[in-house]
Amino acid sequence: MKLILLSISLILFSCSLFSQDKLIHVFVALCDNDSQGIVPVPKSIGDGTKPNSNLYWGAGYGMRHFFDKKTTDWVLVAELESNNPMILDRILFKHKTKDIYLLAEAYNGWNIRECTENFLLNSNGQKPEKIIYKDQEFEFGGGADLFVYIGHNGLMDFDVNPKFKETKIQKDVMILGCYSKSYFKEHVKNANANPILWTTHLMAPEAYVLHGALNGYVINETGIQIDERAAQAYNTYQKCGIKGAQGLFTSGF
């Protein structure tokens, strides 16, 4: 009997050791008319210092508003402080039915370069950061599983030179910005990251795209399947035609 109990204990310990939460880290560069090379949007949603009303955060299809108010798949569980003055808002979501957590950070639009660089370094497994929620400790930053960039493609305006390290651990990335595959391709390769969703043309990087893509990601669908979900979501809201939407999103190199 003791031997049986010991075996059960070892099995339970093994399960707890190897069964880990899937962690998603989302970097949002707030839309900013004054500092980004974008077609200007209304001032009320184009001030990169005001996340609550920003196009990519607090507005109707922004990351925070959409995931908190317009979907039941994700639950806002915590508002977190940040020691980084560039991050103006920081929130933690949990998937409604799965043990998956999503950390979303809103970067001041004037700090789009730093947001881009941090996204790339994290996708290389660098700069892990511990987050504690209800006595649970999660390692976001370079310790997460999936990294998402949302916002203007700053690489159309400036260059970055992140110092990547050699790594055999390949992280997943999604990049929702105009022409993201063309501009991010070499950096993603050098980071040894796996691009499961990025774009081939101009696009509106709004949160319904990420929501649709994550519906596939959380059930371990392939990149092609996730791309299709993103295209379907984009067409639903943009009314651009499904063929055009399907041509906008792609997976892999």
Secondary structure, 3 states (H helix, E strand, C coil): CHHHHHHHHHHHHHHHHHCCCEEEEEEEECCCCCCCCCCCCCCCCCCCCCHHHCCCCCCCCCHHHHHHHCCCCEEEEEECCCCCCCEEEEEEEEECCCCEEEEEEEECHHHHHHHHHHHHHHHCCCCCEEEEECCEEEEEHHHCCEEEEECCCHHHCCCCCCCCCCCCCCCEEEEECCCHHHHHHHHHHHCCCEEEEEECCCCCCCHHHHHHHHHHHCCCCCHHHHHHHHHHHHHHHHCCCHHHHHHHEECCC
